[in-house]
Amino acid sequence: MKYYLDITLLPEADITLGFLWQKVYQQVHIALVDNKVAENESAIAVSFPRYSTEKSSEHAFPLGNQLRLLANEESQFTQLNISKWLNRLEDYVHIKSVKAVPDNATHVAFVRQQVKGEARIEKDMLSKAQRWAEKSGQPLDACLAELEKTRPKADNSLPFIWLESQETKLRDAANSRKFPLFIKKVEITEQQLGTFNCYGLSVNHCNKEKLASIPQF
């Protein structure tokens, strides 16, 4: 990625940073879907320069107040025209001009992390216990008690944004609903080529070396 554009979020007393992230990132997602280069593939990536998993007064929201868009060609930003997509939020964002990525940038990757909450874990355990009880003939309570010994823990330490998937909405608008998009930062030692989805994140791989990196500065 050779060029970048920074968007600063400007919360107010009645508009929290978390709520603003939902609105801004939803519009960015819609813009990337509209400009996709292949099925669920974007030529433009996103970055979170102030990303943090720490909870403190300094980090009121773990993604900070800045969203960065990155592209290989300056013309891709012209085609995207992000100002058009954020027009309704113009009082709450400051969009800076396109600049060249500095030569001394390091590399990272941002990926979507699938995270199970307590409700999902509970549902999965009950389903497993029911199947086990049917096969073994043991009481359901006994199966649940045994599974409880290896119960996974809910992981909610990663930053997330509530979003609505445009792909799901197009397929089935009636059943479309918001979901938490958990975002994980992965340190990369050198530039890696790969694919970005329409959330602007690297397509996730079990192999770290296959992640699409972006410059960090």
BELBELKA-V318439 format. One record per residue. PHI is phi in degrees with one decimal (NA if undefined). NEAR is the number of other ideal C-beta (glycine too) atoms within 12 Angstrom. D_FIRST is the distance of its C-alpha to the first C-alpha in Angstrom with 1 decimal. Layout:
# BELBELKA-V318439
<<PHI/NEAR/D_FIRST> <PHI/NEAR/D_FIRST>>
This chain:
# BELBELKA-V318439
<<NA/41/0.0> <-106.1/22/3.8> <-130.9/29/6.0> <-143.6/33/7.9> <-142.2/36/11.4> <-99.6/29/14.0> <-120.6/42/17.0> <-98.6/23/20.1> <-87.9/38/22.8> <-120.7/22/26.3> <-70.6/24/29.0> <-127.5/13/32.6> <-57.0/7/35.9> <-100.9/8/36.2> <-125.6/19/32.6> <-73.7/18/31.1> <-65.2/30/27.5> <-61.6/24/27.6> <-64.8/20/29.0> <-66.0/33/26.4> <-58.6/40/23.5> <-57.2/29/25.2> <-67.4/31/25.5> <-67.6/41/22.0> <-68.6/42/20.1> <-61.8/31/22.5> <-68.1/36/21.7> <-64.0/43/17.9> <-59.4/41/18.8> <-61.9/30/21.1> <-63.5/34/18.6> <-68.6/35/16.1> <-63.9/31/19.2> <-66.5/21/20.3> <-111.2/30/17.1> <-62.6/25/16.6> <-98.3/21/15.9> <-160.5/14/18.3> <-59.1/12/20.6> <51.4/23/18.9> <-132.9/24/15.4> <-116.5/38/12.7> <-83.2/28/9.7> <-107.0/45/8.7> <-110.2/45/8.5> <-119.5/46/10.6> <-142.1/40/11.3> <-126.2/42/14.8> <-58.0/28/15.0> <-111.1/26/18.8> <-59.9/29/19.1> <-157.7/22/22.5> <-101.1/23/25.1> <-83.5/17/27.8> <-109.5/14/30.4> <-155.4/10/31.7> <-64.9/7/32.6> <-71.9/12/29.5> <-113.7/19/27.3> <-61.0/21/29.1> <-136.3/32/26.5> <-60.8/28/24.3> <-93.1/37/21.0> <74.6/30/22.0> <-126.2/30/21.8> <-137.2/29/18.1> <-117.1/45/15.5> <-117.0/40/11.9> <-104.4/45/9.8> <-130.8/44/6.0> <-148.6/35/5.1> <-79.9/25/4.5> <-128.4/17/7.9> <-62.2/22/10.1> <-64.8/16/12.8> <-67.6/28/11.3> <-71.7/32/12.2> <-62.2/18/15.5> <-66.4/20/16.2> <-64.5/37/15.6> <52.4/21/17.8> <-62.1/38/17.5> <-59.2/24/20.5> <-63.4/20/22.7> <-74.4/28/22.0> <-103.7/31/22.7> <-55.8/16/25.7> <-70.2/15/28.3> <-110.8/31/26.7> <-59.9/18/26.4> <-78.0/15/28.9> <-118.3/27/26.9> <-137.1/32/23.3> <-124.5/20/21.9> <-97.9/30/18.8> <-88.1/19/17.4> <-76.8/16/16.0> <-71.3/28/12.5> <-133.3/21/11.4> <-81.2/19/9.2> <-66.4/28/7.5> <-64.5/14/10.6> <-67.4/9/11.2> <-92.2/9/13.1> <-67.7/25/10.7> <-94.2/19/11.7> <-132.3/30/10.4> <-142.0/35/11.9> <-135.4/44/12.2> <-115.9/41/14.0> <-129.9/36/16.5> <-81.5/34/19.6> <-108.4/25/22.7> <-77.3/17/26.0> <-124.0/24/28.6> <-93.7/20/32.3> <-88.3/20/34.4> <-59.4/16/38.2> <-63.5/13/39.2> <-68.0/19/37.2> <-62.0/22/38.4> <-61.0/19/42.0> <-64.3/14/41.7> <-64.8/21/40.4> <-65.5/26/43.2> <-64.6/21/45.9> <-62.8/18/44.8> <-64.2/24/44.8> <-64.0/26/48.2> <-65.2/20/49.7> <-65.2/17/48.7> <-65.0/22/50.0> <-63.7/21/53.2> <-65.7/14/53.9> <-76.1/11/53.4> <-93.4/15/55.3> <82.0/10/57.9> <-77.1/18/57.3> <-62.8/15/57.4> <-59.5/21/54.1> <-60.8/15/54.6> <-67.4/15/54.9> <-66.0/24/51.7> <-62.8/24/49.8> <-62.9/17/51.3> <-69.2/19/50.1> <-67.4/25/46.6> <-60.4/17/46.5> <-66.6/10/46.6> <-118.0/13/43.1> <-62.2/19/41.7> <-71.1/18/37.9> <-95.1/12/36.9> <-69.0/18/34.8> <-111.4/19/31.5> <-124.1/20/30.4> <-82.1/17/28.8> <-81.3/29/25.2> <-64.0/33/24.0> <-147.4/30/24.3> <-129.2/37/24.3> <-76.1/21/26.9> <-136.5/34/25.6> <-121.0/26/27.0> <-71.5/27/25.4> <-69.8/26/25.2> <-64.0/22/25.7> <-65.3/20/28.8> <-63.3/20/30.0> <-69.0/17/30.0> <-74.9/11/31.8> <-151.5/11/34.4> <-61.1/13/34.4> <-67.1/9/37.6> <-102.8/11/36.3> <-74.1/16/32.9> <-146.7/14/32.6> <-74.2/17/30.2> <-142.2/23/28.8> <-82.3/29/27.2> <-90.4/33/23.5> <-81.0/30/23.2> <-119.4/37/19.9> <-113.9/29/19.5> <-98.4/32/17.2> <-120.5/30/16.9> <-73.7/17/16.4> <-123.5/26/14.5> <-79.0/15/15.6> <-148.5/16/12.9> <-59.5/22/9.5> <-131.5/26/10.5> <-88.0/20/9.7> <-172.4/29/11.4> <-113.4/27/12.2> <-109.2/39/11.7> <-86.1/33/15.1> <-82.9/36/16.2> <-98.6/40/16.3> <80.4/46/12.5> <-99.4/42/13.2> <-64.1/39/12.8> <-62.4/28/15.9> <-75.4/25/18.3> <-138.5/18/19.9> <-66.2/9/22.9> <-88.0/13/21.3> <-57.2/22/18.7> <-72.0/18/17.3> <-98.8/19/16.3> <-71.4/34/14.1> <-86.4/37/10.4> <-89.9/33/8.8> <-133.5/41/6.4> <-70.5/31/6.9> <-120.6/29/10.4> <-158.6/20/12.4>>
